[in-house]
Amino acid sequence: MVFLPQLIFSGLSIRTEMIPVWLRWLQHICALKLSLAIVLLMEFNSDNENCQESEQAQLNCASLLVGNNIHEHSQALYWLVLLLLIGATRFGAAYILVLLSTDH
């Protein structure tokens, strides 16, 4: 139930530009999308030597990032949001466990 929407919004099954505009905001809270954005930026950023081999390589790298709504200068933001999501889910789970373990 949680993983399927992440597959859809990550850009693995469909390009994020094909997702309706009113639903695209959900991609910003999906850990899989953020992880994929970080990996794609590491592999296909404009500074990568593979993307500088030819003009066609530059176009392919740029279109991959643009098609998945990944901004090249936002890698630090992707890391920050991903770490905040992980921290929030861990803290939330620990809080729920504490609540359930106390006697009422």
N, C-alpha and C positions, 0 to 999 in steps of 0.2 A: 504494500500500500504506500510505503514511503519511497521505495526505490524506483518504481515505474515513472512517477513524475520527474524524478531526477534524470532518468534516461532521456525523457522527452526534452526537458529544458536544458540539458547539457550540450545539445548539438550533436550527439552521437547518432541518434536515429533520424532526426530531421534537422535541417538548418534552422537556427533560431530566428532567422528573418521570416520563416514560414509560419511561426507561431503568431496568433492574433495579438495585436498591439496591447489590448487590455489584459493579456495574460503574461506578457513578457517580463513584468516586474518580478515574477516568481523565480526567474533564473538567478537573480541576485542573492537569493537565500538558499540556493541548492549547493551543497558541498561538492557534489560531483562536477557541477558547472565551473565552480571556482578552481577546483583541482585541474580540470581539463584546460581552463584558460591559462593557468600557470605553466602547464606542460607545453601547450601550443606556443606560448610566448618564448619559452626556452628554446624550442626547436625552430620556430618560423619567424622570429623577429627580424627586422631589417638589418641588424648588425651581424646576423649569422652568416658565415661564409658560404654556406650552401644556397642561401637566398640571394647571394650577390654574384653567382656564377654567370647568369645571363639575365637579359631583360625579362624573358618569359618566367624565369625562376622568381624574380622579384614580384612579378604580377601574380604568380601562383601563391606565394607566401602572403602577400597583401590581401588577396581575395579570400583566402582561408580565414584570416583574422577578421576581416570585415564581415564575411558571411556568418560568422559565429558571434558577432557583436562583442569582439574582444579588442580593447583599446591598448595599444602597445605601451603607453606610458603609465598604465594603471597596475602594473604588476605588484607593487608594494601594497596597493589598496586591496587587491585580490588576496594576498597573503594575510593582511590584517583581518578582513572579513571572515576568511576561512578559519583563522585561529580563534576569533571571537565566537563563531558558530560552534566550534569544537568545545571551547571553554563553557559556553552557555549550556550546551547539552549535558556536559559532564556535571556542572554545578546543579542544573535542574534535576538530574537523575540522583545525585547525592542528596539533595534536599528532600526529594520524594522518599528516598530510602530512610532518611532520618525521621520524617513524619510517620511513616508506616511502622517503624520500629519502636516508637514511644508508646507507652500504655496510655489509653484514654480514660 
